[in-house]
Amino acid sequence: MSNAEQNPQLSTPQRPRGTASLSQAGNDKLKQEELKQDLELDLQNSVKCDFDRLLKYFLSLVMDPDTEEKKELDDLQARIEKMQSDRYYTTTKPKQSNTAGTSTQPNETARREESTDDIGLPDEQKLVAEREEILQKLLERALDNAVTIANDLDVRKPLIKFKDQLLRREHERKRYPPYVALCNKALGHLQRVDNKKLGVRPADKLDIRFQVNDPRHIFSFYQGVEVKRVERCPDVCISSKAALSTIHRCENVDFRSEVPKASRLRWCSVLSCHEFKVDKKDDPQGLNRILNEKFEYTAKSAEELGADRLEGMDPETAKGRGLGTGSQPGSTLKRGSDVADIGGGDGQRPSKKLNSGTPVVTPAASGSQANASPGPVEKTTEEAVAGRVQCASYALEMLSYGMGVRHVINILFTDCYLWVCYYDRQGIVQSGGISLFYDFPRFLVLLLAFQRFSIKDWGIIPDLNPAAVEQHHQESKNGKKVPYKDADDYPPSPLSFTLNKVLVQSYDFAKTWQKLGEDDVGKFSRVVLNTDEFLSYQPHCLGGRATAVVSATGYSENDENETQMVCKVYHPEVQRRHEGLTMEVIYRMTEEDRLEAEQDERRGNLGIPSMFNYLPKFYFYGDVEGTSTQRVRSMVRRRWKGHRTMRIIGMKRLKKITTLKGWEFVKAWLEGVVCHSFLWKNFIEHGDPSLNNLMYDEETGCGVLTDFDLSLLQWEPRVFGTDRTGTIPFMALHLLQKAYWNEGGERYYHHELESFVWILPYVFLLYQNSKRGRNSLIDAWRTSDYNVCFEKKLAFCSNKLRSAKSMVGADFKDCWWLAMLSVVLYGIATMQSRAFLF
């Protein structure tokens, strides 16, 4: 089916498409080269927008909340988002439910042709125009104020020093100190602006500073991976004065100098990263001429300073200039390794003429061509493209070091031009480029917004990120020696949060379990997450669901009772059916089945009195407030369908099914198959049978099928993109096909049943003593590329089964015949029905 890549899902492998699929597939090596290739794919799916649109969005975040202007803007935006939701997800009447085992393709939601801008119906356009009028006035006031600061000699001096260093064409490291000095000097002036006149908040108590970081490395540590330590080296970082003063061990810090050797930045103390790349021009855009004149406010269009400056980074342009030839998307083996082969995700190249009425601040016009705006800059160097990958790699670590980060803002410099990159779980929003020198006042407006950002505006969720809160709000330790600490010296702190404070649209299942006679299950008021005990892969990706399952403890009111549990923290698409609501339906269905089973002697003979034993036990669910990815895309007027939010579900703690051995494992696995069959017969598609979604309940001694966030109720309309789900290593061979992803296809029961079959050889060949080892036949299945997985699994079926027997460990040697028989029988059935595969 077409355009699936517009809705990336962590467990939805539309095509080889980046860090989300790589993380979810269980690849634990974190190889730099492999990450680079997947980051390139994330960048291909990025959304481009005009610089001013993103700048206006940042300004909207720092507006004074007590002004009528801000209240009007919030009201307009809420109405616009409601209209957009109705427009994007207009549904058609669903089909009648199909019987079990037949084709199950409910009608999908209406689709619309892709476009660069998001253009709604007339009523919506009117509201957008009113919103843009407010934002335009806000930007004009900010630019008018910035002109005064830009012409202040105290600010122009460091600007000229930065220009002089840039024109020397020396190593990029020489540029960091003057750039940091310029930014910090400007921040001092911006702190004294008339906030009331501008309609913005005062500077935030974070009191941000720019800091030279290179050559110091920042480390990331991940549980359960082969490469324990991941190192990154941003050129310049933004942090709070408190965090930097502690690292420098004094109040009066020279931020132009690098971080002391005895200390280092941690990701939780970094608010933003800046990456510099050197171009080869002698005098980029005539900087000496530009800075010989004063800046003035003019109403000139910003067309020539828009997102088209990224055009040279697109694959079409790069290939045309011999910077590397990428391959057709479809296989990571065919994908070019040249980092220049990066494209945009809009489905078309950016327009060279953007419809923008935003005024531009330029040097004073003299009537000559010399003072005209510089033409579009072609950024076609490998250095520029590699810079985008590096910026994305910093965002990857910032989004992955803990659960309490919802977005990241980084900046890429190529000589005098800068681009802003906004990363969240929906993907990347990439602005057009502006010249720091030619449009210096606009850069000052960006700094003004950054200076007023709260810790939440920087993407940090305080209740779920105590480490960041501690770093940025600690007392500075003037003169006190702070010894160097490795990340292992900073054990993860338990995250304690109050449910009704952090979660919205929450629900608890206490009454559900009390009806079944489980009076010991009460209502929780507080939960503590143990982030040092991941029961799933620790997420390491930019976009997608980024699912994390951690051990937790739930407390009732006044901490009278406590319950050991697990919490699932993830970022699903809002327009998918809520997993908690799905479980409510399943529980009602299971209760009806339980009552019928009590009257059915045959069910008693089968030893299946209730399907409740094979289902997860939910305690509560809710969405984390303020984590939707919708608003930024709506305000920059780019299509945002498939927006995500952060969701937390509390449930009974289970053990991994891989803690079982031999026939005990097979029994629990079979109970998962039975549960899946029960759900399918009742018109519920699980959507992702995989090893991670099979657990074991020690209390009942039963296998449990978990993770229903990708499930579909066949009698309901289908949301765009939800029919392509699964975890690549376990997907049916027929679904690992280009035709299925590009042209669409029907999902049958046997597709999901085949996923259960692939679990057997996967576990039997990889696991021994409940620990996962390595196996050359199976390791290649764990990839973000469905083509590679298809080839390896097909070869396994065809000529590897016999040789695999000798690789099975003692725990599963007696069971190997079952895996071999299942694969052989499924192979025969597949050849008969899908002969083209062989």
N, C-alpha and C positions, 0 to 999 in steps of 0.2 A: 504494500500500500504506500502511497506517495507521501512525502513530507514527514515521515516519521521522525526524522532527526530533529524536528522543531520541538519535540517534547522529550528531552533526554531523561531516562529513568535509570536508577542505579541497577535495577534488575531487568532492564529493557534494552537488550543489545541490538539496536537498529542496524548498526554497521560498526566497524572498528571506530570507536568514537570517544576515546579519551580516558582520563583518570578514573571516572566513575565506574566504567565497566572493568577496568583493570583492578581496582580495589575490590569490587564485588566478586570478581572471579576467583579471588583468593590468592593472587600472585603476591608473594611476600618478599620478593627480592629487592624491590625499590631500586632497580638499576637506573643509573643516571640516563643512559642512552634510551632505555625503554620509556622512562618517564618523559624524556624530552619529546619523543614521538607522540605520546598520548597528550601532552600539553599542547602540541601543535594542533591536534584534532580538536581540543577544547577551544583553541583560538579560532579555528575555522568556523565554529558555531557561534562566535561572538557577534553581538549586536553593535552596530556603529551608530553614533549619533553626533550631532553638532556639539561643539564644545560648550556653547552658550546654554544649550538645553540642560546639560549636566550641571553646569554652574548654577543655573536657576534652581535646579532641584536642591543643590547644597544650600543655597541661600534660604530656600523655603524651610529647611530644617532649623535654621537659627533665627527665624523671625520671632519677635516678641509675642509670646502666647496671649498676652493681655490686650493686644490691639484688635480692633474690629477687622482690620485687613487680614490678619491671620485667621480669625474665626471664619470670615467669609471664604478664604481660600480652602480651609479644611472642609467646610460644608460643600463647596463646589467639587472638590476632589473626591469626596465620598460619593456624591451623586454620579460623577463621571465613572468611577470604578464600578458602581452598580450597573450602569448602562453597558459598560464594556463586558462585564461578566455575562449579562443577558445576551449580548451580541455574539460573544465568542462561543458560548455554550448553549445556544438555542438547540433544543433537542427535537427529534421527530418521534412520532409514536412508535413504541417498541413493538417488535414482533411478539406473537404468542410464544410462550415458553415451549421449547422443543423437548422431546422425550430424551431420556438419558441415552448417550451413545451416538446421537445424531449430531449434525452440524449445529453449532451454537454461536451464531453470529448476530446478536441483536443489532438493531440499527445504530449507527454511529451518530454522534452529534454533527450538526451541519459544519461543513468546512468552507473556508473562504480562500480566495486567491491571495498568495503572499504579496506583500508590498513593503516598501521601505518605511513609509510613514503609516501611522495608525489613523485612519480616517473613518469616523463614525457617521451615524445618521445626523440629520440636521439638528435635532434637539441636543444631541451630544456635542456637535460642533459648536453650537452656541455657548454651551457651558465651558468648553475648552477655550474658546475665544475670551470669555470673561476671566478664566484662570490665567491665561497668557497675559492679559492686560495687567493683572496684579503683579505677576512675576516680572514683567517688563519694567514696570515702574520701580520695583524693588532693585532690579539690576541697574537701572539708570541712576538711581540715588547712590548706589554703591560705587559705580564707575565715576560719577561726578566727584565723590569724596576721594576716590583713589587717585585721581589726577593730581590733586594737591600734594598728596604724599609722594607720588612718583616724581614730582618736580622739586621736592625738598632736597637740598644739597646733601644733607646727612644720609639720605637714601641713595642718591645718584652716585655718590662716591663708591660705595661697594658694588653698585651695578656696573660702573665703568671698570673696576678692578676685575670683576668676573668676565667682562667682555675682553679685557686685555689678555687674561689668561686663556680664554677660549681661542683667541687669534694666534696665540703662540704655537698652536698645533702640537702641544706636548701630550704626554700620557694623560688619560682621562682623570687619573687620581689627582693631578694638579688642579683640577677644577672643583673638587669637593670643598676645600676650605673657603674659597671666596664665595661659592654658592651658599654655603651654610651661614657665613657672615652676613651676606645680603638678606637672606630670609629672616634671620633672627633680628637683624636691625629693623626690617620692615615690620615684624611682629610688634616690636616696641612702639612704633608709631601707630599701628592699627589698634593697639590697646587703648589709645587715647581718643578714638573717634567719638562723635556724638551718636551713641547707640539709639537714643530716643528719636533723633531726627531720621536715622536710617530705618528705624522700625525693626531693629535686631536686638538679640540678647547681648549682655556684656560678655567679655571674654570669659571662657570657662575656667574653673579653678584648676583644671589640668595644667594650665600655663605651658602650652606646648613649646618645644624647642627642636630645631634641626640639629642633627649630630652626625659627624663623619664616622662611618663604621668600618669601611674597607681599610685595612686587610683583616679585620677580626671576623671570625666565623660565628654564626649562631647555630646551635645544635638542636636537633629534634630527636626524640627517642620514642620508639614504638614497640608495643608489646607483640610478641609472637611473629617477628619478622627476622629474616636472615641477616639483613644489614641493620644492626642495632642503632647506629647513629647516622643521621642524615645532616650534612653540613650545607649551609648557605651563607653567602657573603654579600649582602646588600651594600651598595655604595654609600648611601645616606639614609638615615632613618629619622622619623619623627617620633618623639616620645614626650612624656611629661617632664617638667623640670624636676619634680620630686624623684622620679625613677633615675634620671640622668645624674642628679646630684649625688645620689647614693652610689651609683657606679663609679663616679669620679671621686667620691669620698670628700667632697667639699661643696660649698655653696657657690663660690665664684668660679664657674666652670668656663673654660675655653672650648666651646663646642666644635671649633674648627679642627682641633686636634682629634686624633683617633681615640677610640675607647682604650683605656689603660690595659696593659698586658695582664695585670693581676685581676682584672674584672672582665666582664663581657655582658652584652645584652642578651636577654632571653626573649623568646617570641611573645611572651605575655607582657613584656614591657615595651614592645614595638607597636606603634599605632599605624605607621605607614612606611613603605620602602620606596626609595627613588633609585632608578638605574640610569647610568650615563653611558652613551655611546658616541664615539668620535667619527665625524664625517671628514672628508678629504678636501673640502673647499677652503680657499685662502681667506676669504672674507665673506662668511655666510650672510647674505641679505644686506650687505653694506652696513655693518654695525656701526662703524665710525660715523657714517653720515647720519644714522638714526639718532645716535646719542648726542649729536651736536645741536639738537633742537629740543625745545620743550614739548612735552606731551600735551595734547589737547583732546578735548571731548568732541567728537564729530558724530554725525549720523550715518556715516558710510556703512554700506552693507558688509556683513561678515562672510560673504560668499567664498572669498579666496582663502579664508582661514578655517575652512570647515573640515569635515571628515574625509574629504577627497584626498587629503594629504597622506592618507594611509593606502592610497591606491597602489603605490609602488611596492607595497608589501604583499599584495595579493598574488596568488600563484600565476595568474595570467600575465601580469606585468613582469613578475620575476622570471618566468620562463622566457618571455620575449627578450629579456636582456641577458640571458645566459647565466642566470644565478642559480640554476638547478632545475631539474625537471622532476616534478612529483609524479606519482602514478595515479591511476584511477583508484578512487576509494573502494575498498572491498577487502583488502588483505594487508596486514602489517608487513608481510614479507615483500610486498610489491611497493610499499610506501617509501618514497624517497627519504633518505636520512638528512638531506640538506635542509637546514633550518630555515632557509629562505622560502621554502614551499609552504607558505601559510596564507590562508584565504580568509575572507569574511563570511559570516554566517547569514547574510541577508538574502542569499540566493541571487544577488546581482551586485555589480560593482557600484560603488557609491557615485552619486550624481556629482558632476563638476559644478553644478549650480544649485545650491541649497536655497530654498525659499526661506529667508531669514530677514526679518526687519530689525534685528538687533543692532544697536549702534556699536561702532568700533572706536576705540580710543587709539589715535594715531599721532605721530609727530605733526607739528603744525604744518598745514599745507602752504606751499609757496607758489602754487600754480604751475610747477614744473613736474615733468615726469619723474624726476629724481625722488620726489616725495610721495609717489604713488605707492599703493600697497604692493608688497612683493607678490609675485605670482606663485602658483602652487609649487610646492617643493616635492621633488620625487625622491622618496626615501627607499632606494632599491638595494642598499648595501646589506650584506649578510649580518653586519654588526647590528643594524637597526632591527632586523627581524629577530636575531638572537636575543636582543633586549626584551622583546615582548615575551619570549619564552622564559627569560630570567625573571621578569616581573611576575609572570604567572607562577613560577616555581616558588617565589616568596609567598605569594597568596596561598598556594597549596599548603605550605607549612603553617601559615597563620590561621587558616581555617581548620587545620587538623590537629594542632597541639592540644586542644581541649574542646569540650562540647559548647562552651559559652561564647562562640564567635559566629556571627551570622553573615557578616560581609567584610570585605577588605577593600581599601582604596590605595592604589599604588600609582606612581608616576614614572613615565619613561622619557628621558631626554635624549635627543639626537642633536648635538651641538646646541643651537639656540631654540630648537623646537621641542615642545613638550606635549605629551598626551596623557590623559587621565584614564586609568583602567579601574573599573568597579567590578568586583567579583562577589558572587553569592552562589547559593545552591542551585539557582536556575541557570547560571552561566556567567558570561562576561559581557559587560557593557563598556564599550571602548569609544572614547570621545575623539573628535577631530583634534588636529594639532594647532597650536598657536605659537608664535614667536615670543619668547620671554622678553626680548628687547623691543621689538616693534609694538607689541601689545602688553607692555609691562603693567599698566594699570589693571588690565583684566587679570593678570597673574596676582596682583595685590588683592583683588576681590576674592580670588580663590583662597589666599592666605587668610583673609578676613573670616571667611566661612570656617576654615579649618580651626582657627583660633577660638571660635565660639562653639565648636563641636563638643558635645558632652561625650562621656565614655560610651554611651549607647549609640550616638551618632557615628562613632568610629567602628561600630559593629560588635561591641562587647556587650554580652548579657550579664550584668553584674551578679545576679543570683546564681548563675551557673558558671561564673568565672572568677572565683575569689582570688586567684593568683594575680590576675590583672588588676583587680581592685586594690589589692595590697601593694602592688608595685607602684601604682600611680597616685595613691593617696597616703603613702607612708610619710612619716616624719623624716626629713633629710638628716643624715648623720654627718654633720659637719666635722671634719677632722678625724673621724673615727675610721680605723682601718677595716675595710670589708674584704676578706680574703676571697680568692677565686674559688668558685664552686662549679663542679660539673653538674649536669642535669640530674644525675643520680642522687646528688645531695639535696635535691628538692623533691621529696616524695609527693605524689599527687594528693591534694587535700580532699577529704570527703566534701561533697556538695550537699549542703542542707538547704532545703527550700520549703516554703509554705505553699501548699497546693492552691489555695484560693487567692494567693498573691501573684503567683507566677503564671498559672494556667487560666485560660479562658475557654468557654464552651466545654467545661469539664463535666464528667459524669462518673459516679461510682456504682459498683455492682453489688454493694452490700445486701440490698434487698433481694437480688437474684439468688444469692447463695443462702440467705436466710430462709427463703421459700423451700429450699432443698434440704433444710434441716441443719445447715452449717452456721450456727449462731456465733461461732468464734470469729467469723469474718466481719469486722466492723468498718466504720468509715475512717479514713485516714485524713489527718490534718497536716502532717509534715512527713517529708521523705528525705532520706540521706542516701545519695548515690556514692558508691565506692568506686571511684574512677581508676583505682589501681588494680581492679579486677574486671577486665573485659572478658565477657563470655562469648564474644563474637570477634571477628577481625576488627582491629582498631581502624576506623575510617581514615583513608589517606587519598582524598580526591577533591577536586574543585566543585563540580556540580553533582547532581543526583541526590538520592535519598540519604547517603552517608549514614547508614544504619549502624548504631552502636547498642549493644546489649551489655549492661553492667549489673553487678550485684548491688542490692539496695536493701534498706530497712525502712519500713513504714511505721509511723507512730500515730496513735489515736490522739484525741483531744487531751491536752495536758500531759502527753507522753505516758498515759496510763498503761497502754498495751503496745507491744511492738511485734511486727511480723516480718520475717525474712522473705524477701521477694527479689525479683529482677525488674529492671526498668529498660524499656526499649525507647531509645531516643533517635529520631530520624526526621527526614524532611520530605514528606510525600507531597504529591500534587494535590492542591486543595480541591480540584474538581473531580478527583477520584472519589469513589465512595469511601467514607470514613471507616477505617478498620474497626473502630469501636462500635459503630452502628452495625457493621456487618456481623460482628460477634453477637450483638443483641438479637439479630435475626436468627443466627445459628443456634443460640441458646434456646430460643423459643421453639425452634424446629426440633431440637434435640430433646426438649422436655416432652413434646408431643410424642416423639418416638419412644421415649422412656415409658410413658404411660401405656402405649400400645404394646411394648415389649413385655410388660408385666402380665398381660393377658395372652401372650403368645408362647406356648410351650416350646415351639421350635427354636425361638430365640434363646430360651434358657438352655436348651441342649447345645447350642453353639457357643455358650459361654460369653455372650455379648449382651449383658443386661442393659447397658447404657453407653451411648457414645460419648457421654461426658468424660469418661476416662481417657479418651483419645484426643480431647480438645484442650487447648490452653485455658487456664483459669484467670480471667481478667479481674483486677481489683478497681482500677480507675483509668481514665484517659483524659487528655486535655491538650490544647494547643498553647504554646508559649507566646505570650502577648508580644506584639510588635515584631514578629519575625517573618512576615509575609514578604515575598519578593515581588509583589505586584506593583507597589507604588512607584518605585524608581522607573520602571519601564513605561508605566502610564504617563508619568510626568515628562519623560524625554520623548514621548509620543512614538514609541516603538511597540510592536506587537509583543504581547507578554503571555499568550495563552499557555496554560500549563504551569501557572505560578505555584510556588511551594510555600510551606510554612513548617515551623519546627513543632513536632508533636512528641508527647511523652505518654507511654502506656506502662502502667504497673501491673504485674502479673505474678502468679505463683512461680517460685523458682524450680526449675527443672535441670536435669543433668544432660550433658551432651550425649547423644546416642552412641558416640564413639567410645564412651567409657565402658560399653558392653563388649563382650567377646563372643565369637562363635555363634551358636544357635540362639543365645539370648539376644544378640544383636538382630539376628534374622527375625525373631519373634516380634521385637519392637518395630522393626522395619515393616513387617507385614501388617501390624496394627495401624501404622500410618497409611498403608495402602487401603485398608478397610475403611478408615475414616474418610479418606479422599473419595472412595467410591460412594459412600453414604452421601456425602455432600453433592457429588455430581448428579446422583439420582434425584436429589432435591433441588436441582437446577442452580447449584453454586459451583463455579469454577475456582479452584484454588489459585491457579495461575503460575505458581512457582514451586513445584515439588523439587526439593534439593536437600543436600545433606544438612545444611545449616538450619533447615526448617523441620527437621526431625529431631525430637528430644525424647527424654526418658524420665518418667515420674517414679521416683523411688518409693513413694508412699503407696501408689497403686500397683506398681510393677508393670506399667503399660507404656507403650510408645505413644508419643503425642505429636500430632501434626500442628505446626505453629505458623505464624507469619501470614496474616490474611490481608495485608495492606494492598496487594495487587489482585485481590479476588474480585470476581464479577458475579453479580446476581443476574441470571439470564433473562429474567422478566423485566429488567430495567434497561433504559437506554444506555448505550455504551459511550463513554467519554473518549474523545479523540486520542488515539495513541495507546489505549489501554489493552489492545488485543495482542500486543507484542511483548509478552512478559516471559521471564525465565532466567535461570542462571546458566551461562554458556556451557560449563563442563557437563551439565546434566540434561541439556535440551535434546529433544528428539532430532534425529538426523534430518528428517524432512523439514524441520523448522530452521536448520542451520543452512539455509539456502537463500541466495540473492533474490530468487523469484518470490519467495515468501515475503521478504522485507520490502522489496520494491513494488511488487505487483499485488500484494495481498494474498490471503489464502485462509482457508477454514481451519479452525482448531477442533480436533476431535479428542474424545476421551483417550484414545490410544496414544496420542502425543504426550499427554501428561503421565500416563502409565509408563511409557518408555523412560521418562525421567527417573522414576523409581528404579527401573532396571539398571540404569547407568550408575546408580549409587552403589550397587553391589561390587562390581569390579574396582570402582574407585576406592572404596573402603578396604576391601580385601587385599589390595596390592599396596596401599599406602600406610595402613595403620598396624601397629604392633604395640602391645602394652598400653593401649589408649593414646599413643602418641603418633603424630603424623610424621612419616619419613619421606624419602624421596624415591621415585620410580620413574625411569626414563619413558615408560609407556604412558604414564598418567600425567606427569608433570606438564606436558605440552597441552593438555586440555585446559589448563588454567591460563587463559588468555583473554584479552578483550576483543579478539578477532574471531568471529564465528566461522570464517572460511578455514582458518588454521585448525580450529577445533574439529570441524567436520572432516577434514583430511586425516587427522590423527585418529579420530574415533573410527572412521571407515577402515583405515589400515588395521586398526586393532581387531575389528570384527573379521576382516578378511584373512589375516595371516599371523596374528599375534597371540591368539587365544591359547594355543598349545604351549608356546614358549613361556607365556605368562604364569602358567601353573607352578613352575619352579621358583617363581619370585614371591609366592604367597607365604606369609609368615605363619608361625605355629598357631596363632590365635584363630585364623580363618581357613586353615588348610582343609579341614573336614567339610567346609561349606563351599569350597571353590566350585564344585560341580554345579551348584545352584546358579552361581553367577554365569558360568559358561553356558549352561543350558538356557538360561533366560536370554542372554545375548544372542545365542544361535537361533532360538525360536523367533526372537524379534527381528533378527536379520533376515530369516526366511520370509516372514510376514511382510517386511519392508520391501524385499525384492519382488514379491508378488504384486504388491499394490503400488510401489513406486520404483519400477524397474530402472528408471533413468539414473537413480543414485549409483547403480553398479554398472 
